[in-house]
Amino acid sequence: MSYDYDLFVIGAGSGGVRAARMASSYGAKVAIAEERYLGGTCVNVGCVPKKLFSYAAHVSSEVHNAASLGWNIEKPTLHWPTLRDNKTREIERLNGVYQNILGNAEVEIIRGHAKLVGPNQVAINGKQYSCKHILLAVGGWPYLPDIPGAELGISSNEIFYLDKLPEKAVVVGGGYIACEFASILNGLGVATTQLYRRDLFLRGFDTEIREILAEEMRREGVDIRFNSNPARIDKQGDQLQVTLESGEILDTELVLFATGRKPLLEGLGLDTVDVALNDKGYIAVNEQFETTQPGIYALGDVTGGIELTPVALAEGMTLAANLFNGEQRRMDYEHIATAIFSHPNVATVGLSEEEALARYGKVDVYTSRFRHLKHTLGDHQGKVFLKLLVDHASQKVVGAHMLGDEAAEVIQGMAIALKMGATKADFDATVGIHPSVAEEFVTMRSATRTRESA
Ligand code: NDP
């Protein structure tokens, strides 16, 4: 049977674009549908603009420290519209880059809302196409809790386009986005309160690094409140009033909900096919990204796995290679490094201390916390923190964590070492770069503690 397309991709985000390009490079006839912006969350309202804002937010502390290095810089002021609009111009440039990349790869871009209308059928802009394979790469969308006045708050979609930067803001949540934006707003000069409903944010990460991050973010000026959650939001003139579950009231100008994301399934036509969802409401897939409907695949955030752009890219390449290049690749989800671009940055690869202990039973823990050389002439008391977790029996390094400037840049290299199975002896045999923070990873000679599970 002949089809209009070998592969029809719904969603031109990180995973969808990569799968489409790779499939086309293997000779498949490919279309990609997008109703919003090319590049998806990461390019438009995620990783890229967030990192640009994070650079901007670092400037205030750099300028503060500059005085100790002899520079006389007058008190800097931020012109928010310049930052916002420069960022938007760059994002629009990237949208164009994506358009060109897809065009050069001979992928047909169809703008509009695509929906499934049967197992091998997609409808868009009043037309229907037959497709041998369909890939659902529609990503996720911010989730706002169901409390009175939630609509008065905004999500990470809107924070990038504010008309005016507020003087005060409340950030709700304790995940990546909440920690990043609490730090960014604070660095941009906004008096920022972060509310998290449990006793320590970044659930799932190494406990020690979570505790130190809370301490350092507080030192930077974020008013972090654990065991704190909004019960309702009310409008009071042009201000907002956040009533906490404790009854306390906070006056603010802006509430940012960073309370997680949900798969973007609305209007996708899932009722016309046999695509099952998992117990968390994401599209269920097997190791080969097959849904329960033959010929329909899904990957990236809509499947609720590890919601990171590089993971979606790798998944897209794996699927395309398997479908159109006769390969039998499998994704390896071990040792995926990740960073939280809070201030200070946190980056990590491998296991947390808690996970290492549970998996290996006996673990050598190496830690080092010290003041960055660049701060030693000034009054900044913040400290960097590095941590290695070593399986006591095999001496393999099973986790590396860092808190401090450019932690992501350092941990990316560590990820190669861990992926290759490096032992603590391999780290010890590596000569450091002096003076650097990263050298500490190869000079931590004696364990801070050895822990054994009960
Ligand atoms: P996360 O799932 O990381 O965090 C959501 C947070 O919101 C959690 O702290 C959660 O608390 C809290 N929460 C959930 N529901 C409620 C509620 N009803 N009321 C109050 N608090 C609530 O989601 P994010 O939105 O921060 O990020 C989504 C994903 O995007 C991340 O998981 C990550 O994979 C990716 N991302 C990656 C980045 C990077 O690589 N640097 C940057 C930003 C996002 P609890 O712990 O109790 O569940």
Boltz pocket constraint, residues with backbone or C-beta under 6 A from the ligand:
constraints:
  - pocket:
      binder: B
      contacts: [[A, 145], [A, 146], [A, 172], [A, 173], [A, 174], [A, 175], [A, 176], [A, 177], [A, 178], [A, 180], [A, 196], [A, 197], [A, 198], [A, 202], [A, 203], [A, 229], [A, 258], [A, 259], [A, 260], [A, 261], [A, 306], [A, 307], [A, 308], [A, 338], [A, 339], [A, 340], [A, 341]]
      max_distance: 6.0
